Every structure is written in C-alpha cells, then in structure tokens.
C-alpha cells in the first residue's frame, strides 16, 4: 500500500515537484518506502473558480500544457482547486477555466470541489475527472465526515482539527480520507470559513483580499510541529498507515521555496538523505 502525498501549487512548483519525482525514480533508497507524489494541487493564474488562495494573472496555452504534460508524464495528477464558495451558475461559462479542463481531460487529473454549483457542472460536463471533497468544507465533526464519506467522492479531505482525535480511527472508508499533515494555520482557527469567502471574492474581482490570512501561515516548518494537528513521519508511516490511512496533503500554496523544501523532504525523504539533497535542489531547481 502506497502512502500518497498531495503537494501544493502545481503551477509555481512544477519544476521542484518533477525534480523530486525524478530523484525518487533514480534513487528510491533515499525515500520512505511506499511514499508517492500522487498529485499536485492548485490552479493556473487568474482562474475565477479557484479558492483557498488568491492567484491572479493569466497563463498561456503552452505554459498550461507544459505543466500538465510534465506532471502527467510522471504519473502525477494535476488537481484543480475549484473551491471558490462564491461561484454561481453565471460563472460556469468562463472560457479560461473550461479551456484548462479540456487540456487536462484525460482521466488522470482531478478537481477539488466544495459547492454543488461546480460539482454538478463537473459531473455533467467533465465526467472523467475524479472529484475530491475539499478541506474548505471544514469537516470537523464526526457526523459530517460520516455523511460526506457516503457521497460519490474519490477522496474526502478532512479538517486538520480531526487529525489526532481517537474518534477518527473508528470511522469507515479510511482509504478515501485525506489528512492535512502540516497545516500552517493555527489549530481550530475561528476565522477559517471567513478566510475562504474573502479569498473567493478577491479571486472573482481580480483584487487583493480585504484582509490577509492569519500570521500563523508565515511560520517556518519547524515551528508548526507544536500544532496539535501536526502529523509526524513516525505517525504517518506507522500508526496511520497501519490503520488504513493512505492520503496526506501538504500545506504550502504561495509559500517560499525554503519552507516547501523543508516540508517535502521531511515527508518524502529519509532523514539521513535530507541535508544532502538540499544543495542539489537549490542548484538544479532554483539555480542558486
């Protein structure tokens, strides 16, 4: 049974993610047994359906195709974060979002959803895409998780507040649950739902958010290890794997390279190889 990881920001981090996949292919002994980069999530700049973070700008067809082809060639899915909670029916004819979906419509790539509007549209018009129930639904109650697991989703992303609760281990369908291993936000953030609305509005209006996310996401990787929700490699490859959990999301859209490298190497690479890989990554991926 593989341990699947879902890495952030396929557009900005495609070179880093592909490089790690290539290193793993060449030197599997450096990586945890069964560790797999299953998909990279995010969006292309300027997609109004995008949620969770604001990503402004635009992207050419050739750049889109390059990202999709490079990841898919390594059997890594592109996972679109179509979780803007403010999307209405009138937004569904957006040419840019539909164009990207057509480019990636090969049965490997995926879509994160959190509203019936986009979900119904996807099921009707793009049935090849596996749909994943997004963490932006904030599923932090057992009854809500149970109900969600009975729906037709390939995977359900659980709120990180549930990570270390004993009750989680009593639930069925662990093989379809995805846990956020290294959530940088504070435990049980009281403004989390409001953040998603603010980010969604900014994405729709092509503007900066009315207010910024909490400063906790500016922390370094080592600082979040004190979070109650933090899942160590010992837990993931031990207790959680033995219980049947297979899917783990890594936080990090819009995060600086240093923090991403720390996170990716911690979860994928054996401790004795991490320091040796860091200068190689900086040289080969970032040319420094």
C-alpha positions as CSV (number, residue, x, y, z in Angstrom):
1,X,0.0,0.0,0.0
2,X,1.5,3.3,-1.0
3,X,1.4,6.5,1.1
4,X,0.1,9.2,-1.2
5,X,1.1,12.8,-0.8
6,X,-0.6,15.8,-2.4
7,X,1.8,18.7,-2.9
8,X,0.9,22.4,-3.3
9,X,0.9,24.7,-6.3
10,X,1.4,22.8,-9.5
11,X,1.9,26.0,-11.5
12,X,4.7,27.6,-9.4
13,X,6.3,24.4,-8.1
14,X,6.2,22.2,-11.1
15,X,10.0,22.1,-11.5
16,X,10.6,21.2,-7.9
17,X,7.9,18.5,-7.8
18,X,9.1,16.9,-11.1
19,X,12.7,17.1,-9.9
20,X,11.8,15.2,-6.7
21,X,9.9,12.6,-8.7
22,X,12.9,12.1,-10.9
23,X,15.3,11.8,-7.9
24,X,12.9,9.2,-6.4
25,X,12.9,7.2,-9.6
26,X,16.7,7.2,-9.8
27,X,17.4,6.7,-6.1
28,X,14.4,5.1,-4.4
29,X,16.5,4.0,-1.4
30,X,16.6,7.7,-0.3
31,X,12.9,7.9,0.1
32,X,10.5,6.4,2.6
33,X,9.2,3.0,1.4
34,X,5.8,3.4,-0.3
35,X,6.0,7.3,-0.5
36,X,4.3,8.5,-3.6
37,X,3.7,12.0,-5.1
38,X,0.2,11.3,-6.2
39,X,-0.9,14.8,-7.3
40,X,-0.1,18.5,-7.2
41,X,-2.9,20.8,-6.4
42,X,-3.6,24.5,-7.2
43,X,-4.6,26.4,-10.3
44,X,-3.4,28.4,-13.2
45,X,-3.2,32.2,-12.5
46,X,-6.5,34.0,-12.9
47,X,-8.9,31.1,-12.7
48,X,-12.1,32.6,-11.1
49,X,-13.2,29.2,-9.9
50,X,-10.1,28.9,-7.7
51,X,-10.4,29.0,-3.9
52,X,-8.3,28.7,-0.8
53,X,-5.7,31.2,-2.0
54,X,-5.9,34.2,-4.4
55,X,-4.0,33.5,-7.6
56,X,-4.1,36.5,-10.0
57,X,-2.7,36.8,-13.5
58,X,-3.0,34.7,-16.7
59,X,-1.3,31.8,-18.4
60,X,-0.7,30.9,-22.0
61,X,-1.8,27.6,-23.5
62,X,1.8,26.4,-24.0
63,X,2.6,27.0,-20.3
64,X,-0.6,25.2,-19.2
65,X,0.2,22.2,-21.4
66,X,3.8,22.1,-20.2
67,X,2.7,21.9,-16.6
68,X,0.1,19.2,-17.3
69,X,2.3,17.1,-19.6
70,X,5.4,17.2,-17.3
71,X,3.4,16.1,-14.2
72,X,1.3,13.5,-16.0
73,X,4.4,12.0,-17.6
74,X,5.5,11.2,-14.1
75,X,2.0,9.8,-13.2
76,X,1.4,12.8,-11.0
77,X,-2.2,14.2,-11.3
78,X,-3.0,17.9,-11.7
79,X,-5.6,18.7,-9.1
80,X,-7.6,21.9,-9.7
81,X,-8.7,23.8,-6.6
82,X,-12.1,24.8,-7.9
83,X,-13.3,25.7,-4.4
84,X,-14.4,29.3,-4.6
85,X,-17.5,29.4,-2.4
86,X,-19.0,32.4,-4.3
87,X,-19.3,30.8,-7.7
88,X,-22.7,31.0,-9.3
89,X,-24.3,29.5,-12.4
90,X,-23.4,32.6,-14.4
91,X,-19.6,31.9,-13.8
92,X,-19.7,28.4,-15.3
93,X,-19.2,29.5,-18.9
94,X,-15.8,31.0,-18.0
95,X,-13.7,30.3,-21.1
96,X,-10.4,30.2,-19.3
97,X,-11.4,27.6,-16.7
98,X,-13.1,25.4,-19.2
99,X,-10.2,25.6,-21.6
100,X,-7.8,24.3,-18.8
101,X,-10.2,21.5,-18.1
102,X,-10.3,20.4,-21.7
103,X,-6.5,20.4,-21.8
104,X,-6.3,18.1,-18.8
105,X,-9.3,16.0,-19.5
106,X,-7.5,12.6,-19.7
107,X,-8.8,10.7,-16.7
108,X,-5.7,11.1,-14.6
109,X,-6.3,14.7,-13.4
110,X,-8.6,15.7,-10.6
111,X,-10.8,18.5,-9.2
112,X,-11.4,19.7,-5.7
113,X,-14.9,20.9,-5.1
114,X,-16.9,22.4,-2.2
115,X,-20.2,23.6,-3.8
116,X,-23.0,22.0,-5.7
117,X,-22.7,24.5,-8.5
118,X,-19.3,23.4,-9.7
119,X,-19.7,19.8,-8.6
120,X,-22.9,19.4,-10.7
121,X,-21.3,21.1,-13.6
122,X,-18.2,18.8,-13.4
123,X,-20.3,15.6,-13.2
124,X,-22.4,16.6,-16.2
125,X,-19.7,18.1,-18.5
126,X,-16.4,16.5,-17.4
127,X,-17.2,13.0,-16.0
128,X,-13.6,11.8,-16.4
129,X,-12.4,13.9,-13.5
130,X,-12.4,12.3,-10.1
131,X,-14.0,14.7,-7.6
132,X,-12.4,15.4,-4.2
133,X,-14.4,16.9,-1.4
134,X,-12.3,19.9,-0.3
135,X,-10.9,20.8,3.1
136,X,-12.6,24.2,2.6
137,X,-15.9,22.5,3.7
138,X,-14.3,22.4,7.2
139,X,-15.4,18.9,8.0
140,X,-14.5,18.9,11.7
141,X,-17.4,16.8,13.2
142,X,-17.7,13.1,13.1
143,X,-21.3,13.0,11.8
144,X,-20.4,15.4,9.0
145,X,-17.5,13.3,8.0
146,X,-19.6,10.1,8.0
147,X,-22.2,11.7,5.8
148,X,-19.6,13.0,3.4
149,X,-17.9,9.6,3.1
150,X,-21.2,8.1,1.8
151,X,-21.3,10.5,-1.1
152,X,-19.7,9.9,-4.5
153,X,-16.2,11.4,-4.0
154,X,-13.0,9.7,-4.8
155,X,-11.4,11.3,-1.7
156,X,-12.7,13.4,1.2
157,X,-10.3,15.9,2.7
158,X,-10.8,16.1,6.5
159,X,-10.4,19.2,8.6
160,X,-7.0,19.1,10.3
161,X,-8.6,19.7,13.7
162,X,-9.6,16.0,13.5
163,X,-6.2,14.6,12.8
164,X,-5.3,13.4,16.2
165,X,-8.7,12.6,17.5
166,X,-9.2,9.0,18.6
167,X,-12.7,9.0,17.1
168,X,-11.2,9.4,13.6
169,X,-9.8,5.9,13.8
170,X,-13.3,4.4,14.4
171,X,-14.6,5.6,11.1
172,X,-15.0,3.6,7.9
173,X,-13.5,4.3,4.5
174,X,-10.1,5.4,5.8
175,X,-8.7,4.6,2.4
176,X,-10.7,7.5,1.0
177,X,-9.8,10.1,3.7
178,X,-7.2,12.7,3.1
179,X,-5.5,14.3,6.1
180,X,-3.6,17.6,6.1
181,X,-0.2,16.6,7.6
182,X,1.4,20.0,8.2
183,X,-1.3,22.7,8.4
184,X,0.4,26.0,9.0
185,X,-2.7,27.8,10.2
186,X,-3.5,27.7,13.9
187,X,-5.4,24.8,15.4
188,X,-9.1,25.3,15.1
189,X,-8.8,28.8,13.5
190,X,-12.0,30.7,14.2
191,X,-11.8,32.7,11.0
192,X,-11.1,29.9,8.6
193,X,-14.5,29.9,6.9
194,X,-14.4,33.7,6.6
195,X,-11.0,33.5,5.0
196,X,-12.3,31.3,2.2
197,X,-15.1,33.8,1.4
198,X,-12.7,36.7,1.4
199,X,-10.2,34.9,-0.8
200,X,-13.0,33.8,-3.1
201,X,-14.3,37.3,-3.5
202,X,-10.8,38.6,-4.3
203,X,-10.3,35.9,-6.9
204,X,-13.6,36.8,-8.6
205,X,-12.9,40.5,-8.6
206,X,-9.2,40.2,-9.5
207,X,-8.2,42.2,-6.4
208,X,-6.2,41.8,-3.2
209,X,-8.1,40.3,-0.3
210,X,-9.9,42.7,2.0
211,X,-7.7,41.4,4.9
212,X,-4.8,39.0,5.0
213,X,-4.8,35.4,6.4
214,X,-3.6,35.0,9.9
215,X,0.1,35.4,10.5
216,X,0.5,31.8,11.6
217,X,1.0,30.7,8.0
218,X,4.2,32.8,7.9
219,X,5.8,30.4,10.3
220,X,8.7,28.2,9.4
221,X,8.2,24.5,9.0
222,X,9.9,23.5,12.3
223,X,7.5,25.9,14.2
224,X,4.3,24.1,13.2
225,X,5.5,20.8,14.8
226,X,3.9,22.0,18.0
227,X,0.5,22.2,16.4
228,X,-1.9,19.5,17.8
229,X,-2.8,18.7,14.2
230,X,0.7,18.1,13.1
231,X,1.4,14.6,11.7
232,X,5.0,13.4,12.0
233,X,6.5,10.9,9.7
234,X,6.6,8.4,12.6
235,X,2.8,8.7,12.8
236,X,2.1,8.6,9.1
237,X,4.3,5.7,8.2
238,X,3.4,3.9,11.5
239,X,0.1,4.3,13.3
240,X,-1.9,5.9,10.5
241,X,-0.6,3.6,7.7
242,X,-1.3,0.6,9.9
243,X,-4.9,1.9,10.5
244,X,-5.5,2.2,6.7
245,X,-4.9,5.9,6.0
246,X,-3.3,6.4,2.6
247,X,-3.7,10.1,1.7
248,X,-1.9,13.1,3.1
249,X,-2.0,16.7,1.9
250,X,1.0,19.0,2.4
251,X,0.2,22.7,3.0
252,X,2.0,25.4,1.1
253,X,0.4,27.3,-1.7
254,X,2.2,30.7,-2.1
255,X,4.9,29.6,0.4
256,X,8.6,30.4,-0.2
257,X,10.8,27.7,-1.6
258,X,12.8,27.2,1.6
259,X,9.6,26.2,3.5
260,X,8.4,23.9,0.8
261,X,11.7,22.1,0.6
262,X,11.7,21.5,4.3
263,X,8.2,20.1,4.2
264,X,8.6,18.0,1.1
265,X,11.9,16.4,2.2
266,X,10.6,15.8,5.7
267,X,7.7,13.7,4.5
268,X,9.2,12.0,1.4
269,X,12.9,11.5,2.1
270,X,14.6,9.5,4.8
271,X,16.3,11.7,7.5
272,X,19.9,10.7,6.5
273,X,19.5,12.0,3.0
274,X,17.7,15.3,3.5
275,X,20.7,17.5,4.1
276,X,22.5,16.1,1.2
277,X,19.6,16.8,-1.2
278,X,19.0,20.5,-0.1
279,X,22.0,22.0,-2.0
280,X,21.3,19.8,-5.1
281,X,17.7,21.1,-5.2
282,X,18.8,24.7,-4.8
283,X,21.3,24.3,-7.6
284,X,19.2,22.2,-10.1
285,X,15.7,23.8,-9.4
286,X,16.4,27.3,-8.4
287,X,19.9,27.9,-10.0
288,X,21.4,29.1,-6.8
